[in-house]
Every structure is written in C-alpha cells, then in structure tokens.
Amino acid sequence: RCLRKMKAATMFALTTLAVASAFRQPLPLSSPPRRRPQAAARGIVMMPQSVPQVPYQIPNTDQYIFVDIYQRLYRERIIFVGNFLDEEQCNNLIATLLYLKYDDPWNPISIYFNSPGALMKPCLAVYDTIQSLSCPVSTVNLGLTTGLGAFLCGAGTKGMRYVLPNARFLMQRTGLDDPYQGQASDIGIIVKENLRDNERVERGLAKMTGQSLEKVKRDMQRDFYLSSHEAVEYGLVDGVLEAQPKDLAWSNPARSLHYGLGLVD
C-alpha cells in the first residue's frame, strides 16, 4: 500500500512539471539591447541640476578655477537676488555689499531683482546698508518683484533704477514674520511694532518716489500692481530698459554691454 502511494505521488509530480514546462516561454539566449534615452537619442542637452560652474582666472596668474556663476558675478560687482529674502539671504546680501564697498568705494554695484518678497526686519537692515554705501547702486527688476523686494529695488541710486519692459512690481504691506502666541498685551505690542515698521517703509517709499505720504498709505492698503511704465510714472524706478537694435550694438559695443543685458534705457 505504501509503495502504491509513493508511485502515485511520483506520477503526480512528473505530470505537474510537464504541464508547467509546456506553458513556460523559452528564455532568450542573450538579454535584449537597452533602448537609448529619448533625450540622448535626439541629442538634447539637459540643463544642469545644480548651480552652473564657470571658469575664473585668478588675478595675476595664469591659473583658472571653476566657481559657481553667482560668485563669478560678485567679482564683477553684480548681485542677483532671486529668492525670498529671509534672515540668511539678507545677511549674505549685506556682507556682499560691505565687501564690495571696501573693495572699491566708488565703483558702482548692480543688483538684479526677481524676488517674491522679504521679511520686514532683515529687509530694513539691507535698506539701511544700501543707503550708507558710498558707491552708487544700480537696481534692475527682471520679472516680478513683490513686497519689500520692490521696496529694495526702488532704494537704488536715483537715475540708476531700471525695469525690464515685461517686469512688474507688487506693492503691499508686510505682516508678521512668524505666527505669534502669547498674552493679549504681548500680541498688541508685536502688532504695534509691525505697524510702526510698515510706516517706516511707507515713509521710505514717499521719499524715493516723490509721492505724498497720504497717497502712498492709500495705495498700500491693498495689493498695488505696477507695470514697467507705471512704475516709472510713479517714481519707483527711473527708466525702462528696451531691447537695443543689433546694428547699434555692433556700432557701439561699450554701451551695449553697459547693463549686461544688451539693453538700453
């Protein structure tokens, strides 16, 4: 009886293996070739995922090193502000301005803005630093500059504040930097301090634009958008940088490279 059970089990196992092998697909002799990525097949050059590196020649030597593009711009006294200006960003901006001031107290500094805004206290520190510089400060709005970023863009040296044709400004009051919890009296103190800071900004805007303080306060009650030409009429900037004709750029290369954008006011 045991022998018959063992034979039956063996026959069942052999039958199962035969059926499984009949439905199994044959394995390829070699793995199929991998398809090339679509971007590589078309010869598309992908943008770098990190900060671009550019060559820089060390002064008084023949040696070149690679630095990130923002450090390279610093060496040409050009600062690009493209992030939200929090404490760290403002501290870096202040340190760069002070270094460029002591490096050459009279050579102009150019600041290009495309910023979504800034915190109140750090931004006022940057504003005071710009006002204390002995060298001229040229500002250019590249895209959309909002809140206190627009305030800093208008804080440059008069006659050297510019905006691109399709750029815009968004003027608005700034609330508390962080949510605050505590006693009602403490919250009232924080709110009064914030209102006092906004009044400082409004007085600064009235001074740099030539508008009356009452008009500035009325305009800042709600979000206040300004196009490039409206910003010139308002007094926030001094001119719109228009595209320069190519024949003029070839005839006068020095002027065409003055703003670094192939633009003229």
RAPEPE-V894817 format. One line per field, one symbol per residue. ss: DSSP state (H for helix, E for strand, C for the rest). phi: phi as a letter, one per 40 degrees, with the letter a starting at -180 (. if undefined). psi: psi as a letter, one per 20 degrees, with the letter a starting at -180 (. if undefined). A space follows every 50 residues. Layout:
ss = ???
phi = ???
psi = ???
This chain:
ss = CHHHHHHHHHHHHHHHHHHHHHHCCCCCCCCCCCCCCHHHHHCCCCCCCC CCEEEEECCCCCCEEEEEHHHHHHCCCEEEECCCECHHHHHHHHHHHHHH HHHCCCCCEEEEECCCCECHHHHHHHHHHHHHCCCCEEEEECCEEECHHH HHHCCCCCCCEEEECCCEEEECCCCCCCCCCCCHHHHHHHHHHHHHHHHH HHHHHHHHHCCCHHHHHHHCCCCEEEEHHHHHHHCCCCEEEEECCHHHHH HCHHHHCCCCCCEEC
phi = .ccccccccccccccccccccccccccccaccccccdcccccgccccccb ccbbcaccdgbccbbcbccccccdcbgbbbbbbccccccccccccccccc cccacbccbbbbbabciaccccccccccccccccccbcbbccabbbfccc ccccccccgbbbacdccbbbcacbcccbdbbicccccccccccccccccc cccccccccgcccccccccccbdbcbccccccccgcbbabccccdccccc cbccccbccgbgbbc
psi = ghhhghhghghhghgghgghhhipqqqqhqqqqqpqqhghhikpoqqqia pqpqqpppqjrjpqqprqhhhhhhijkpppojrpnaggghghggggghgh ghgoiipqpppppmpjaqqgghhhhgghgghiqhqqopqpohdopqcihh ghhijrppikprqqhjqqqopqqpaqgqppqaqhhghhggghhghhhhhg ghhhghghhjqqhggghhhjhrpoqpaghhhghhjhrirpoqppqhhhhh hmhghhjgijjkqq.
